[in-house]
Amino acid sequence: MDEIDDSMVEILYKNSGMRLDEWISMIQILNLDNQEKIIKFLMDHEGLTYRTARFIAFKVLLKQKSKKA
């Protein structure tokens, strides 16, 4: 991760009380595999901002992609 990612991860934990890996696990358990669905879920059900939800969605999809490779 780069410096911006580290900062986002810190802010995410500070604001939500959950670490990035916990958010990723939750999305994987829910079987959400589409960026728009992930963002919508996080905004509607978890109250996250678009920017934060998009960051999490990006990380989830990146992890899913690396597992398939």
PDB file of N, CA, C and O in Angstrom:
ATOM      1  N   MET A   1       0.844  -1.184   0.000  1.00  0.00           N
ATOM      2  CA  MET A   1       0.000   0.000   0.000  1.00  0.00           C
ATOM      3  C   MET A   1       0.886   1.243   0.000  1.00  0.00           C
ATOM      4  O   MET A   1       2.002   1.235   0.519  1.00  0.00           O
ATOM      5  N   ASP A   2       0.367   2.289  -0.584  1.00  0.00           N
ATOM      6  CA  ASP A   2       1.124   3.528  -0.587  1.00  0.00           C
ATOM      7  C   ASP A   2       0.658   4.427   0.560  1.00  0.00           C
ATOM      8  O   ASP A   2      -0.194   4.041   1.359  1.00  0.00           O
ATOM      9  N   GLU A   3       1.218   5.607   0.625  1.00  0.00           N
ATOM     10  CA  GLU A   3       0.940   6.532   1.725  1.00  0.00           C
ATOM     11  C   GLU A   3      -0.533   6.941   1.782  1.00  0.00           C
ATOM     12  O   GLU A   3      -1.104   7.061   2.866  1.00  0.00           O
ATOM     13  N   ILE A   4      -1.139   7.153   0.630  1.00  0.00           N
ATOM     14  CA  ILE A   4      -2.554   7.535   0.587  1.00  0.00           C
ATOM     15  C   ILE A   4      -3.415   6.393   1.111  1.00  0.00           C
ATOM     16  O   ILE A   4      -4.348   6.623   1.880  1.00  0.00           O
ATOM     17  N   ASP A   5      -3.111   5.167   0.701  1.00  0.00           N
ATOM     18  CA  ASP A   5      -3.849   4.002   1.192  1.00  0.00           C
ATOM     19  C   ASP A   5      -3.721   3.876   2.707  1.00  0.00           C
ATOM     20  O   ASP A   5      -4.705   3.626   3.403  1.00  0.00           O
ATOM     21  N   ASP A   6      -2.509   4.051   3.207  1.00  0.00           N
ATOM     22  CA  ASP A   6      -2.288   3.968   4.651  1.00  0.00           C
ATOM     23  C   ASP A   6      -3.131   4.990   5.390  1.00  0.00           C
ATOM     24  O   ASP A   6      -3.717   4.689   6.430  1.00  0.00           O
ATOM     25  N   SER A   7      -3.190   6.189   4.856  1.00  0.00           N
ATOM     26  CA  SER A   7      -3.984   7.255   5.464  1.00  0.00           C
ATOM     27  C   SER A   7      -5.470   6.906   5.446  1.00  0.00           C
ATOM     28  O   SER A   7      -6.173   7.096   6.438  1.00  0.00           O
ATOM     29  N   MET A   8      -5.937   6.396   4.316  1.00  0.00           N
ATOM     30  CA  MET A   8      -7.354   6.011   4.200  1.00  0.00           C
ATOM     31  C   MET A   8      -7.686   4.885   5.178  1.00  0.00           C
ATOM     32  O   MET A   8      -8.755   4.893   5.789  1.00  0.00           O
ATOM     33  N   VAL A   9      -6.790   3.929   5.329  1.00  0.00           N
ATOM     34  CA  VAL A   9      -7.008   2.807   6.242  1.00  0.00           C
ATOM     35  C   VAL A   9      -7.100   3.318   7.682  1.00  0.00           C
ATOM     36  O   VAL A   9      -7.955   2.873   8.447  1.00  0.00           O
ATOM     37  N   GLU A  10      -6.225   4.247   8.046  1.00  0.00           N
ATOM     38  CA  GLU A  10      -6.259   4.820   9.390  1.00  0.00           C
ATOM     39  C   GLU A  10      -7.560   5.574   9.641  1.00  0.00           C
ATOM     40  O   GLU A  10      -8.180   5.422  10.693  1.00  0.00           O
ATOM     41  N   ILE A  11      -7.965   6.379   8.680  1.00  0.00           N
ATOM     42  CA  ILE A  11      -9.209   7.142   8.807  1.00  0.00           C
ATOM     43  C   ILE A  11     -10.402   6.204   8.876  1.00  0.00           C
ATOM     44  O   ILE A  11     -11.320   6.421   9.668  1.00  0.00           O
ATOM     45  N   LEU A  12     -10.396   5.169   8.057  1.00  0.00           N
ATOM     46  CA  LEU A  12     -11.472   4.179   8.054  1.00  0.00           C
ATOM     47  C   LEU A  12     -11.635   3.552   9.433  1.00  0.00           C
ATOM     48  O   LEU A  12     -12.749   3.450   9.946  1.00  0.00           O
ATOM     49  N   TYR A  13     -10.534   3.137  10.025  1.00  0.00           N
ATOM     50  CA  TYR A  13     -10.580   2.526  11.356  1.00  0.00           C
ATOM     51  C   TYR A  13     -11.022   3.532  12.412  1.00  0.00           C
ATOM     52  O   TYR A  13     -11.830   3.213  13.284  1.00  0.00           O
ATOM     53  N   LYS A  14     -10.491   4.736  12.328  1.00  0.00           N
ATOM     54  CA  LYS A  14     -10.843   5.773  13.304  1.00  0.00           C
ATOM     55  C   LYS A  14     -12.331   6.099  13.253  1.00  0.00           C
ATOM     56  O   LYS A  14     -12.958   6.283  14.296  1.00  0.00           O
ATOM     57  N   ASN A  15     -12.902   6.174  12.054  1.00  0.00           N
ATOM     58  CA  ASN A  15     -14.299   6.567  11.898  1.00  0.00           C
ATOM     59  C   ASN A  15     -15.295   5.427  12.072  1.00  0.00           C
ATOM     60  O   ASN A  15     -16.434   5.655  12.477  1.00  0.00           O
ATOM     61  N   SER A  16     -14.869   4.195  11.767  1.00  0.00           N
ATOM     62  CA  SER A  16     -15.831   3.087  11.789  1.00  0.00           C
ATOM     63  C   SER A  16     -15.561   2.061  12.887  1.00  0.00           C
ATOM     64  O   SER A  16     -16.455   1.309  13.275  1.00  0.00           O
ATOM     65  N   GLY A  17     -14.333   2.036  13.383  1.00  0.00           N
ATOM     66  CA  GLY A  17     -13.968   1.029  14.371  1.00  0.00           C
ATOM     67  C   GLY A  17     -13.672  -0.326  13.760  1.00  0.00           C
ATOM     68  O   GLY A  17     -13.443  -1.303  14.474  1.00  0.00           O
ATOM     69  N   MET A  18     -13.679  -0.383  12.430  1.00  0.00           N
ATOM     70  CA  MET A  18     -13.375  -1.636  11.724  1.00  0.00           C
ATOM     71  C   MET A  18     -12.161  -1.442  10.836  1.00  0.00           C
ATOM     72  O   MET A  18     -11.999  -0.400  10.200  1.00  0.00           O
ATOM     73  N   ARG A  19     -11.310  -2.459  10.800  1.00  0.00           N
ATOM     74  CA  ARG A  19     -10.134  -2.423   9.924  1.00  0.00           C
ATOM     75  C   ARG A  19     -10.546  -2.809   8.496  1.00  0.00           C
ATOM     76  O   ARG A  19     -11.597  -3.411   8.275  1.00  0.00           O
ATOM     77  N   LEU A  20      -9.700  -2.451   7.550  1.00  0.00           N
ATOM     78  CA  LEU A  20      -9.989  -2.729   6.142  1.00  0.00           C
ATOM     79  C   LEU A  20     -10.235  -4.212   5.912  1.00  0.00           C
ATOM     80  O   LEU A  20     -11.156  -4.573   5.180  1.00  0.00           O
ATOM     81  N   ASP A  21      -9.437  -5.075   6.517  1.00  0.00           N
ATOM     82  CA  ASP A  21      -9.628  -6.515   6.298  1.00  0.00           C
ATOM     83  C   ASP A  21     -10.981  -6.988   6.826  1.00  0.00           C
ATOM     84  O   ASP A  21     -11.536  -7.956   6.306  1.00  0.00           O
ATOM     85  N   GLU A  22     -11.516  -6.328   7.840  1.00  0.00           N
ATOM     86  CA  GLU A  22     -12.849  -6.683   8.343  1.00  0.00           C
ATOM     87  C   GLU A  22     -13.930  -6.268   7.352  1.00  0.00           C
ATOM     88  O   GLU A  22     -14.897  -6.999   7.138  1.00  0.00           O
ATOM     89  N   TRP A  23     -13.764  -5.090   6.746  1.00  0.00           N
ATOM     90  CA  TRP A  23     -14.717  -4.651   5.723  1.00  0.00           C
ATOM     91  C   TRP A  23     -14.679  -5.597   4.525  1.00  0.00           C
ATOM     92  O   TRP A  23     -15.720  -5.979   3.992  1.00  0.00           O
ATOM     93  N   ILE A  24     -13.466  -5.970   4.109  1.00  0.00           N
ATOM     94  CA  ILE A  24     -13.309  -6.872   2.969  1.00  0.00           C
ATOM     95  C   ILE A  24     -13.984  -8.209   3.272  1.00  0.00           C
ATOM     96  O   ILE A  24     -14.695  -8.750   2.424  1.00  0.00           O
ATOM     97  N   SER A  25     -13.768  -8.738   4.460  1.00  0.00           N
ATOM     98  CA  SER A  25     -14.383 -10.016   4.842  1.00  0.00           C
ATOM     99  C   SER A  25     -15.905  -9.924   4.815  1.00  0.00           C
ATOM    100  O   SER A  25     -16.574 -10.848   4.350  1.00  0.00           O
ATOM    101  N   MET A  26     -16.458  -8.813   5.312  1.00  0.00           N
ATOM    102  CA  MET A  26     -17.906  -8.648   5.320  1.00  0.00           C
ATOM    103  C   MET A  26     -18.463  -8.663   3.898  1.00  0.00           C
ATOM    104  O   MET A  26     -19.467  -9.322   3.629  1.00  0.00           O
ATOM    105  N   ILE A  27     -17.815  -7.940   2.994  1.00  0.00           N
ATOM    106  CA  ILE A  27     -18.282  -7.892   1.606  1.00  0.00           C
ATOM    107  C   ILE A  27     -18.174  -9.267   0.959  1.00  0.00           C
ATOM    108  O   ILE A  27     -19.055  -9.665   0.198  1.00  0.00           O
ATOM    109  N   GLN A  28     -17.106  -9.991   1.255  1.00  0.00           N
ATOM    110  CA  GLN A  28     -16.943 -11.333   0.692  1.00  0.00           C
ATOM    111  C   GLN A  28     -18.016 -12.282   1.226  1.00  0.00           C
ATOM    112  O   GLN A  28     -18.542 -13.098   0.469  1.00  0.00           O
ATOM    113  N   ILE A  29     -18.345 -12.191   2.498  1.00  0.00           N
ATOM    114  CA  ILE A  29     -19.393 -13.031   3.083  1.00  0.00           C
ATOM    115  C   ILE A  29     -20.736 -12.752   2.414  1.00  0.00           C
ATOM    116  O   ILE A  29     -21.533 -13.664   2.195  1.00  0.00           O
ATOM    117  N   LEU A  30     -20.978 -11.474   2.092  1.00  0.00           N
ATOM    118  CA  LEU A  30     -22.234 -11.090   1.443  1.00  0.00           C
ATOM    119  C   LEU A  30     -22.246 -11.417  -0.050  1.00  0.00           C
ATOM    120  O   LEU A  30     -23.261 -11.234  -0.722  1.00  0.00           O
ATOM    121  N   ASN A  31     -21.116 -11.902  -0.563  1.00  0.00           N
ATOM    122  CA  ASN A  31     -20.996 -12.277  -1.976  1.00  0.00           C
ATOM    123  C   ASN A  31     -21.248 -11.118  -2.938  1.00  0.00           C
ATOM    124  O   ASN A  31     -21.796 -11.317  -4.023  1.00  0.00           O
ATOM    125  N   LEU A  32     -20.854  -9.922  -2.545  1.00  0.00           N
ATOM    126  CA  LEU A  32     -20.981  -8.776  -3.443  1.00  0.00           C
ATOM    127  C   LEU A  32     -19.730  -8.723  -4.300  1.00  0.00           C
ATOM    128  O   LEU A  32     -18.616  -8.655  -3.780  1.00  0.00           O
ATOM    129  N   ASP A  33     -19.913  -8.755  -5.623  1.00  0.00           N
ATOM    130  CA  ASP A  33     -18.759  -8.815  -6.517  1.00  0.00           C
ATOM    131  C   ASP A  33     -18.777  -7.746  -7.599  1.00  0.00           C
ATOM    132  O   ASP A  33     -18.032  -7.827  -8.575  1.00  0.00           O
ATOM    133  N   ASN A  34     -19.622  -6.756  -7.420  1.00  0.00           N
ATOM    134  CA  ASN A  34     -19.759  -5.682  -8.385  1.00  0.00           C
ATOM    135  C   ASN A  34     -19.535  -4.361  -7.650  1.00  0.00           C
ATOM    136  O   ASN A  34     -20.093  -4.140  -6.576  1.00  0.00           O
ATOM    137  N   GLN A  35     -18.713  -3.484  -8.237  1.00  0.00           N
ATOM    138  CA  GLN A  35     -18.359  -2.238  -7.562  1.00  0.00           C
ATOM    139  C   GLN A  35     -19.588  -1.421  -7.172  1.00  0.00           C
ATOM    140  O   GLN A  35     -19.661  -0.911  -6.054  1.00  0.00           O
ATOM    141  N   GLU A  36     -20.540  -1.293  -8.068  1.00  0.00           N
ATOM    142  CA  GLU A  36     -21.726  -0.489  -7.772  1.00  0.00           C
ATOM    143  C   GLU A  36     -22.540  -1.089  -6.628  1.00  0.00           C
ATOM    144  O   GLU A  36     -23.043  -0.357  -5.776  1.00  0.00           O
ATOM    145  N   LYS A  37     -22.672  -2.407  -6.604  1.00  0.00           N
ATOM    146  CA  LYS A  37     -23.421  -3.062  -5.528  1.00  0.00           C
ATOM    147  C   LYS A  37     -22.719  -2.886  -4.181  1.00  0.00           C
ATOM    148  O   LYS A  37     -23.365  -2.649  -3.160  1.00  0.00           O
ATOM    149  N   ILE A  38     -21.397  -3.004  -4.191  1.00  0.00           N
ATOM    150  CA  ILE A  38     -20.630  -2.843  -2.956  1.00  0.00           C
ATOM    151  C   ILE A  38     -20.789  -1.427  -2.427  1.00  0.00           C
ATOM    152  O   ILE A  38     -21.065  -1.227  -1.244  1.00  0.00           O
ATOM    153  N   ILE A  39     -20.615  -0.447  -3.302  1.00  0.00           N
ATOM    154  CA  ILE A  39     -20.727   0.952  -2.888  1.00  0.00           C
ATOM    155  C   ILE A  39     -22.129   1.243  -2.372  1.00  0.00           C
ATOM    156  O   ILE A  39     -22.288   1.881  -1.332  1.00  0.00           O
ATOM    157  N   LYS A  40     -23.134   0.784  -3.084  1.00  0.00           N
ATOM    158  CA  LYS A  40     -24.522   1.021  -2.660  1.00  0.00           C
ATOM    159  C   LYS A  40     -24.779   0.402  -1.291  1.00  0.00           C
ATOM    160  O   LYS A  40     -25.370   1.045  -0.424  1.00  0.00           O
ATOM    161  N   PHE A  41     -24.347  -0.827  -1.089  1.00  0.00           N
ATOM    162  CA  PHE A  41     -24.530  -1.485   0.203  1.00  0.00           C
ATOM    163  C   PHE A  41     -23.851  -0.695   1.317  1.00  0.00           C
ATOM    164  O   PHE A  41     -24.459  -0.425   2.353  1.00  0.00           O
ATOM    165  N   LEU A  42     -22.600  -0.330   1.101  1.00  0.00           N
ATOM    166  CA  LEU A  42     -21.848   0.364   2.148  1.00  0.00           C
ATOM    167  C   LEU A  42     -22.439   1.729   2.477  1.00  0.00           C
ATOM    168  O   LEU A  42     -22.449   2.145   3.636  1.00  0.00           O
ATOM    169  N   MET A  43     -22.926   2.418   1.465  1.00  0.00           N
ATOM    170  CA  MET A  43     -23.527   3.729   1.709  1.00  0.00           C
ATOM    171  C   MET A  43     -24.905   3.591   2.363  1.00  0.00           C
ATOM    172  O   MET A  43     -25.209   4.291   3.329  1.00  0.00           O
ATOM    173  N   ASP A  44     -25.730   2.694   1.836  1.00  0.00           N
ATOM    174  CA  ASP A  44     -27.105   2.552   2.326  1.00  0.00           C
ATOM    175  C   ASP A  44     -27.192   1.873   3.683  1.00  0.00           C
ATOM    176  O   ASP A  44     -27.979   2.291   4.532  1.00  0.00           O
ATOM    177  N   HIS A  45     -26.399   0.837   3.899  1.00  0.00           N
ATOM    178  CA  HIS A  45     -26.536   0.022   5.113  1.00  0.00           C
ATOM    179  C   HIS A  45     -25.499   0.315   6.188  1.00  0.00           C
ATOM    180  O   HIS A  45     -25.731   0.048   7.367  1.00  0.00           O
ATOM    181  N   GLU A  46     -24.359   0.860   5.787  1.00  0.00           N
ATOM    182  CA  GLU A  46     -23.298   1.127   6.764  1.00  0.00           C
ATOM    183  C   GLU A  46     -23.058   2.614   6.975  1.00  0.00           C
ATOM    184  O   GLU A  46     -22.282   2.999   7.850  1.00  0.00           O
ATOM    185  N   GLY A  47     -23.718   3.456   6.179  1.00  0.00           N
ATOM    186  CA  GLY A  47     -23.619   4.900   6.348  1.00  0.00           C
ATOM    187  C   GLY A  47     -22.285   5.512   5.945  1.00  0.00           C
ATOM    188  O   GLY A  47     -21.935   6.598   6.408  1.00  0.00           O
ATOM    189  N   LEU A  48     -21.540   4.824   5.088  1.00  0.00           N
ATOM    190  CA  LEU A  48     -20.250   5.340   4.658  1.00  0.00           C
ATOM    191  C   LEU A  48     -20.429   6.368   3.550  1.00  0.00           C
ATOM    192  O   LEU A  48     -21.429   6.364   2.832  1.00  0.00           O
ATOM    193  N   THR A  49     -19.447   7.241   3.425  1.00  0.00           N
ATOM    194  CA  THR A  49     -19.457   8.210   2.332  1.00  0.00           C
ATOM    195  C   THR A  49     -19.110   7.499   1.031  1.00  0.00           C
ATOM    196  O   THR A  49     -18.585   6.386   1.039  1.00  0.00           O
ATOM    197  N   TYR A  50     -19.407   8.153  -0.078  1.00  0.00           N
ATOM    198  CA  TYR A  50     -19.098   7.568  -1.380  1.00  0.00           C
ATOM    199  C   TYR A  50     -17.608   7.280  -1.501  1.00  0.00           C
ATOM    200  O   TYR A  50     -17.220   6.203  -1.954  1.00  0.00           O
ATOM    201  N   ARG A  51     -16.778   8.226  -1.104  1.00  0.00           N
ATOM    202  CA  ARG A  51     -15.324   8.062  -1.230  1.00  0.00           C
ATOM    203  C   ARG A  51     -14.832   6.850  -0.432  1.00  0.00           C
ATOM    204  O   ARG A  51     -14.029   6.061  -0.929  1.00  0.00           O
ATOM    205  N   THR A  52     -15.308   6.711   0.781  1.00  0.00           N
ATOM    206  CA  THR A  52     -14.888   5.598   1.625  1.00  0.00           C
ATOM    207  C   THR A  52     -15.399   4.273   1.064  1.00  0.00           C
ATOM    208  O   THR A  52     -14.664   3.286   1.017  1.00  0.00           O
ATOM    209  N   ALA A  53     -16.664   4.258   0.639  1.00  0.00           N
ATOM    210  CA  ALA A  53     -17.247   3.037   0.074  1.00  0.00           C
ATOM    211  C   ALA A  53     -16.519   2.636  -1.202  1.00  0.00           C
ATOM    212  O   ALA A  53     -16.299   1.450  -1.448  1.00  0.00           O
ATOM    213  N   ARG A  54     -16.148   3.611  -2.004  1.00  0.00           N
ATOM    214  CA  ARG A  54     -15.435   3.329  -3.252  1.00  0.00           C
ATOM    215  C   ARG A  54     -14.046   2.765  -2.971  1.00  0.00           C
ATOM    216  O   ARG A  54     -13.590   1.858  -3.668  1.00  0.00           O
ATOM    217  N   PHE A  55     -13.377   3.296  -1.957  1.00  0.00           N
ATOM    218  CA  PHE A  55     -12.060   2.789  -1.559  1.00  0.00           C
ATOM    219  C   PHE A  55     -12.163   1.322  -1.146  1.00  0.00           C
ATOM    220  O   PHE A  55     -11.360   0.493  -1.573  1.00  0.00           O
ATOM    221  N   ILE A  56     -13.150   1.009  -0.316  1.00  0.00           N
ATOM    222  CA  ILE A  56     -13.331  -0.377   0.133  1.00  0.00           C
ATOM    223  C   ILE A  56     -13.663  -1.274  -1.054  1.00  0.00           C
ATOM    224  O   ILE A  56     -13.099  -2.360  -1.184  1.00  0.00           O
ATOM    225  N   ALA A  57     -14.566  -0.833  -1.915  1.00  0.00           N
ATOM    226  CA  ALA A  57     -14.949  -1.623  -3.091  1.00  0.00           C
ATOM    227  C   ALA A  57     -13.728  -1.909  -3.965  1.00  0.00           C
ATOM    228  O   ALA A  57     -13.554  -3.029  -4.444  1.00  0.00           O
ATOM    229  N   PHE A  58     -12.889  -0.904  -4.169  1.00  0.00           N
ATOM    230  CA  PHE A  58     -11.685  -1.081  -4.969  1.00  0.00           C
ATOM    231  C   PHE A  58     -10.791  -2.151  -4.356  1.00  0.00           C
ATOM    232  O   PHE A  58     -10.274  -3.014  -5.066  1.00  0.00           O
ATOM    233  N   LYS A  59     -10.609  -2.095  -3.047  1.00  0.00           N
ATOM    234  CA  LYS A  59      -9.744  -3.055  -2.364  1.00  0.00           C
ATOM    235  C   LYS A  59     -10.337  -4.469  -2.408  1.00  0.00           C
ATOM    236  O   LYS A  59      -9.603  -5.444  -2.569  1.00  0.00           O
ATOM    237  N   VAL A  60     -11.647  -4.579  -2.267  1.00  0.00           N
ATOM    238  CA  VAL A  60     -12.307  -5.890  -2.343  1.00  0.00           C
ATOM    239  C   VAL A  60     -12.100  -6.500  -3.722  1.00  0.00           C
ATOM    240  O   VAL A  60     -11.691  -7.654  -3.843  1.00  0.00           O
ATOM    241  N   LEU A  61     -12.379  -5.728  -4.748  1.00  0.00           N
ATOM    242  CA  LEU A  61     -12.264  -6.238  -6.112  1.00  0.00           C
ATOM    243  C   LEU A  61     -10.814  -6.540  -6.479  1.00  0.00           C
ATOM    244  O   LEU A  61     -10.548  -7.490  -7.215  1.00  0.00           O
ATOM    245  N   LEU A  62      -9.886  -5.752  -5.980  1.00  0.00           N
ATOM    246  CA  LEU A  62      -8.468  -6.016  -6.207  1.00  0.00           C
ATOM    247  C   LEU A  62      -8.067  -7.347  -5.570  1.00  0.00           C
ATOM    248  O   LEU A  62      -7.330  -8.133  -6.164  1.00  0.00           O
ATOM    249  N   LYS A  63      -8.552  -7.583  -4.381  1.00  0.00           N
ATOM    250  CA  LYS A  63      -8.247  -8.852  -3.702  1.00  0.00           C
ATOM    251  C   LYS A  63      -8.875 -10.033  -4.432  1.00  0.00           C
ATOM    252  O   LYS A  63      -8.245 -11.082  -4.569  1.00  0.00           O
ATOM    253  N   GLN A  64     -10.120  -9.870  -4.904  1.00  0.00           N
ATOM    254  CA  GLN A  64     -10.783 -10.937  -5.652  1.00  0.00           C
ATOM    255  C   GLN A  64     -10.030 -11.237  -6.944  1.00  0.00           C
ATOM    256  O   GLN A  64      -9.875 -12.395  -7.330  1.00  0.00           O
ATOM    257  N   LYS A  65      -9.567 -10.185  -7.603  1.00  0.00           N
ATOM    258  CA  LYS A  65      -8.837 -10.342  -8.858  1.00  0.00           C
ATOM    259  C   LYS A  65      -7.513 -11.078  -8.628  1.00  0.00           C
ATOM    260  O   LYS A  65      -7.120 -11.927  -9.429  1.00  0.00           O
ATOM    261  N   SER A  66      -6.838 -10.748  -7.539  1.00  0.00           N
ATOM    262  CA  SER A  66      -5.551 -11.396  -7.268  1.00  0.00           C
ATOM    263  C   SER A  66      -5.728 -12.872  -6.894  1.00  0.00           C
ATOM    264  O   SER A  66      -4.827 -13.680  -7.121  1.00  0.00           O
ATOM    265  N   LYS A  67      -6.875 -13.223  -6.327  1.00  0.00           N
ATOM    266  CA  LYS A  67      -7.143 -14.621  -6.000  1.00  0.00           C
ATOM    267  C   LYS A  67      -7.381 -15.441  -7.254  1.00  0.00           C
ATOM    268  O   LYS A  67      -7.026 -16.618  -7.310  1.00  0.00           O
ATOM    269  N   LYS A  68      -7.989 -14.813  -8.274  1.00  0.00           N
ATOM    270  CA  LYS A  68      -8.294 -15.522  -9.512  1.00  0.00           C
ATOM    271  C   LYS A  68      -7.048 -15.722 -10.376  1.00  0.00           C
ATOM    272  O   LYS A  68      -6.984 -16.651 -11.181  1.00  0.00           O
ATOM    273  N   ALA A  69      -6.079 -14.859 -10.205  1.00  0.00           N
ATOM    274  CA  ALA A  69      -4.868 -14.924 -11.044  1.00  0.00           C
ATOM    275  C   ALA A  69      -3.956 -16.058 -10.659  1.00  0.00           C
ATOM    276  O   ALA A  69      -2.904 -16.239 -11.271  1.00  0.00           O
TER     277      ALA A  69
END
